Amino acid sequence: MPIEWGGMNRRRFLAEVGAAGAVLLAGQAQAGAESNISTIALLSDTHIAADPTLRRGDVNMSEHFKAVREDLLACPTKPATVLINGDCAFLDGQEGDYRTLIEHLEPIRKGGRSIAMNLGNHDDRASFTRAFEGFHFSDSPVADKHATVIDAGPVRWFLLDSLEKVNDTPGTLGEKQLTWLDASLAKHSDKPALVMAHHNPHVLPMIEKGEVVVPVAKNHLPVPGLTDADRLVDVLRSHKHVTAYFYGHTHQWNVFRWEGIYFVNLPCVAYPFTPVDPAGWVLCQSQAMHTDLELCSLDKTHPMHAQKVKLPHRGA
């Protein structure tokens, strides 16, 4: 934690991420030898419970996860990496939740995909670490937080830890992690940067002054997010190679642009808070000039299913 799962070391993990472009380019000879594409599956808010039969309302979280898993494994573009953006566990990060999640992830690992996970407010660091004992973790550069940088071919991902208190809705990055992010973005400025944490910024004030790219299905839900969102946004906009900030937490799918940065709200895998919002995952393909997103809804009849968004990289 992030965890680099599958018993692989960091060098192999990064090699497999980079190899994604080579696989795709095998069928795209016209693109040219220098072309490079990174293909990643983005999941958020899986909320897996120890009991795989547990339901919230009319949703069985394990069944939703299995459906997403089969969807991404069957995806023709073959994502090489799966990023899960927090709230991996159901409610308060029980060790049994993560053990069930491990079972659900095994077909993805066996399929050759690498896996990385962020933590959200329904996760617990200690329980997570115990459940994944024996698997390889990347060293976090920030004490008491799980953060890392992933070099993914034409872009870099900066994964952040916004968990502050287990089963408490707001989140916090903290000054130490934000200082690290600022320094890391300055150090790694040769590629477009994609930043991800579980919690949302102050969405509505930013949308009022920004550009709505993909509206929510109905209304934005007033979900408390980052307590230090202003400081995060200051860091992001001070680095001209930052393309986007990805978050979950609200269980909604939408995209807006503010001061040149895209803010991407990933849909939940588990249960939408309102029935009009889609559950599912996002296919993310990055090239040198842009990152392309496609919503993969579990409900293939949902009006937002297969919605595509192009995020031009700043300065590209």
C-alpha positions in Angstrom: 0.0 0.0 0.0 -0.3 0.2 -1.4 -0.1 -3.5 -1.8 1.5 -4.8 -4.9 -0.3 -8.1 -5.0 0.5 -11.4 -6.5 3.8 -12.1 -4.7 5.6 -9.9 -7.2 8.3 -7.4 -6.4 8.1 -3.8 -7.4 10.3 -4.2 -10.5 8.0 -6.9 -11.8 4.9 -4.9 -11.0 6.2 -1.9 -12.9 7.3 -4.0 -15.8 3.8 -5.5 -16.1 2.2 -2.1 -16.0 4.6 -0.9 -18.7 4.0 -4.0 -20.8 0.3 -3.2 -21.2 1.2 -0.7 -23.9 3.3 -3.3 -25.8 0.4 -5.8 -25.8 -2.0 -3.3 -27.1 0.4 -2.0 -29.7 0.8 -5.5 -31.1 -2.5 -4.9 -32.7 -1.9 -1.3 -33.6 1.1 -1.3 -35.8 0.0 1.9 -37.5 0.4 3.8 -34.3 4.2 3.8 -34.6 7.0 2.2 -32.6 7.2 5.0 -30.0 3.5 4.7 -29.0 2.7 3.6 -25.5 -0.6 2.9 -23.7 -1.3 2.1 -20.1 -4.6 0.3 -19.4 -5.9 0.2 -15.9 -9.2 -0.9 -14.3 -10.4 1.6 -11.6 -12.6 0.3 -8.9 -13.9 2.1 -5.7 -16.1 1.4 -2.7 -16.2 -2.4 -2.9 -17.5 -2.8 0.7 -16.8 -6.5 0.9 -18.1 -8.2 4.0 -16.6 -11.3 5.7 -20.0 -13.1 5.0 -20.3 -13.2 1.2 -24.0 -13.6 1.4 -24.5 -10.3 3.3 -26.7 -7.7 1.6 -27.2 -4.0 2.0 -30.8 -3.3 0.9 -31.2 -5.3 -2.3 -27.5 -5.5 -3.1 -25.2 -8.4 -2.4 -21.7 -6.7 -2.3 -19.8 -9.9 -3.1 -22.1 -10.6 -6.1 -21.5 -7.1 -7.4 -17.8 -7.5 -7.0 -17.8 -10.8 -8.9 -19.8 -9.3 -11.7 -17.3 -6.4 -12.0 -14.4 -8.9 -11.9 -15.9 -11.0 -14.7 -16.5 -7.8 -16.7 -12.9 -6.6 -16.5 -11.4 -10.0 -17.0 -13.5 -10.3 -20.2 -12.6 -6.7 -21.3 -11.0 -6.9 -24.8 -8.4 -4.3 -23.9 -7.1 -6.5 -21.0 -6.3 -4.0 -18.2 -2.9 -5.0 -16.8 -3.5 -3.4 -13.4 -6.5 -3.0 -11.0 -6.6 0.0 -8.6 -9.1 -0.2 -5.8 -9.7 3.2 -4.4 -10.7 2.6 -0.8 -13.6 1.3 1.3 -12.4 -2.1 0.4 -14.2 -3.5 3.5 -17.9 -3.4 4.4 -18.2 -1.1 7.5 -15.3 -1.0 9.9 -12.4 -3.0 8.3 -12.8 -6.4 9.9 -10.0 -8.8 9.2 -12.6 -11.3 7.8 -13.7 -8.7 5.3 -10.3 -8.6 3.8 -9.9 -12.3 3.8 -13.1 -12.6 1.7 -11.8 -9.8 -0.5 -8.6 -11.8 -1.1 -10.7 -14.8 -2.2 -12.6 -12.5 -4.7 -9.3 -11.1 -6.0 -7.6 -14.4 -6.6 -9.0 -14.9 -10.2 -7.7 -11.4 -11.0 -4.2 -12.2 -9.7 -4.2 -15.6 -11.5 -5.2 -13.7 -14.7 -1.9 -11.9 -14.5 -3.1 -8.5 -13.3 -1.3 -6.6 -10.7 -3.4 -5.1 -7.9 -3.0 -1.9 -5.8 -5.4 -0.7 -3.1 -6.0 2.6 -1.3 -7.7 2.8 2.1 -11.0 4.6 2.8 -12.9 5.5 6.0 -14.5 2.0 6.2 -11.1 0.4 6.2 -8.7 -0.4 9.1 -4.9 -0.3 8.6 -4.1 -2.9 11.3 -6.7 -5.4 10.1 -5.8 -4.9 6.5 -2.1 -5.6 7.3 -2.9 -8.7 9.2 -5.2 -10.1 6.5 -2.6 -9.5 3.8 0.3 -10.9 5.8 2.7 -12.6 3.5 2.0 -10.5 0.5 4.3 -7.8 -0.8 3.8 -4.2 0.3 5.6 -1.2 -1.1 7.2 0.9 1.5 5.3 4.0 2.3 7.3 7.3 2.3 4.8 8.8 4.8 4.7 7.5 8.4 1.2 6.3 9.5 -0.1 6.7 6.0 0.0 4.4 3.0 1.2 6.3 -0.1 3.1 5.4 -3.2 4.0 6.4 -6.8 3.3 4.0 -9.6 5.1 4.5 -12.9 2.6 3.4 -15.5 4.2 3.9 -18.9 3.1 7.3 -20.2 1.8 8.6 -16.8 2.5 8.3 -13.1 -0.1 7.5 -10.5 0.2 9.1 -7.0 -1.8 7.0 -4.6 -2.7 8.7 -1.3 -4.2 7.6 2.0 -7.2 9.7 3.3 -8.3 7.4 6.1 -8.4 9.3 9.4 -10.7 7.4 11.7 -12.3 4.0 11.0 -16.0 4.2 10.2 -16.1 8.0 10.4 -17.2 9.7 7.2 -14.7 12.6 6.7 -11.1 11.9 5.7 -7.8 13.7 6.0 -4.5 13.5 4.1 -2.4 15.4 6.7 0.3 17.9 6.3 3.1 15.3 6.2 1.5 13.4 3.3 0.7 16.6 1.4 4.2 17.8 1.8 5.4 14.5 0.4 3.0 14.8 -2.5 4.2 18.3 -3.3 7.8 17.2 -3.3 7.1 14.0 -5.2 5.2 15.9 -7.9 8.1 18.3 -8.3 10.6 15.4 -8.5 8.6 13.5 -11.0 7.6 16.1 -13.5 8.6 14.4 -16.8 5.2 12.7 -17.2 1.6 13.6 -16.7 0.5 12.9 -13.1 -2.8 11.2 -12.0 -3.5 11.5 -8.3 -5.9 9.3 -6.4 -7.3 9.2 -2.9 -10.6 7.9 -1.5 -12.2 11.1 -0.3 -13.9 13.9 -2.3 -12.9 17.6 -2.3 -15.4 20.4 -1.8 -17.2 19.5 -4.9 -20.1 22.0 -5.3 -18.2 25.3 -4.9 -15.7 24.0 -7.5 -18.4 23.0 -10.0 -20.0 26.4 -9.7 -16.8 28.0 -11.0 -15.7 25.2 -13.2 -16.8 23.1 -16.1 -19.1 20.1 -15.8 -17.8 17.3 -18.1 -20.0 14.5 -17.0 -23.0 15.4 -14.7 -24.2 13.1 -12.0 -27.2 11.0 -12.8 -29.4 13.3 -10.7 -28.1 15.4 -7.8 -24.7 15.6 -6.0 -25.0 14.0 -2.6 -23.7 16.1 0.3 -21.1 13.6 1.6 -18.5 15.0 3.9 -15.1 14.6 2.3 -11.5 15.8 2.9 -11.0 18.1 5.8 -7.9 19.5 4.1 -9.3 19.6 0.6 -8.2 23.2 0.0 -4.5 22.4 0.8 -4.7 19.4 -1.6 -6.1 21.5 -4.4 -3.4 24.1 -3.8 -0.7 21.4 -4.3 -2.4 20.0 -7.4 -2.8 23.2 -9.2 0.8 24.3 -8.5 2.1 21.5 -10.6 1.3 21.9 -14.3 1.7 18.3 -15.2 -1.1 17.2 -12.9 -4.0 16.1 -15.1 -6.6 14.7 -12.7 -7.6 13.9 -9.2 -9.6 10.6 -8.8 -11.8 9.9 -5.8 -14.7 7.7 -4.7 -16.6 7.9 -1.4 -19.8 9.5 -2.7 -20.9 6.3 -4.7 -21.5 8.5 -7.7 -20.0 8.8 -11.2 -19.3 12.3 -12.6 -16.4 14.4 -13.9 -15.8 18.2 -13.7 -12.8 20.5 -14.6 -11.6 23.3 -12.4 -8.6 25.5 -13.0 -7.3 23.1 -15.6 -7.5 19.9 -13.4 -10.1 17.2 -13.9 -11.8 15.8 -10.9 -13.1 12.3 -11.5 -15.7 10.8 -9.1 -15.4 7.0 -9.5 -18.7 4.9 -9.3 -19.0 2.4 -6.5 -18.7 -1.3 -7.1 -21.1 -2.1 -4.2 -24.3 -0.1 -3.6 -25.2 3.3 -4.9 -26.8 5.6 -2.3 -29.5 6.4 -4.8 -31.0 4.0 -7.4 -30.3 6.3 -10.3 -26.6 6.2 -9.9 -24.6 3.5 -11.7 -22.6 0.8 -10.0 -19.6 -0.5 -11.8 -16.0 0.4 -12.7 -14.0 2.6 -15.1 -11.6 1.5 -17.8 -8.7 4.0 -17.9 -6.3 4.2 -20.9 -3.4 6.7 -20.8 -1.3 7.8 -23.7 1.3 10.6 -24.0 -1.3 13.3 -24.9 -4.4 12.2 -23.0 -6.1 9.8 -20.7 -9.4 8.2 -21.8 -12.1 6.9 -19.4 -15.0 4.6 -20.1 -17.8 3.9 -17.5 -18.5 0.1 -17.4 -21.8 -0.1 -15.6 -23.0 -3.4 -14.1 -26.4 -2.5 -15.6 -25.7 -2.5 -19.3 -29.1 -0.7 -19.9 -28.1 2.2 -17.6 -28.1 5.4 -19.7 -24.6 6.2 -18.5 -23.1 2.8 -19.4 -20.2 3.0 -21.9 -19.9 6.8 -21.4 -16.5 8.0 -22.6 -14.4 10.9 -21.4 -11.2 12.3 -22.8 -8.8 14.0 -20.3 -6.2 16.0 -22.3 -2.9 16.1 -20.3 -2.0 19.6 -19.1 0.9 21.0 -21.1 0.7 18.1 -23.7 
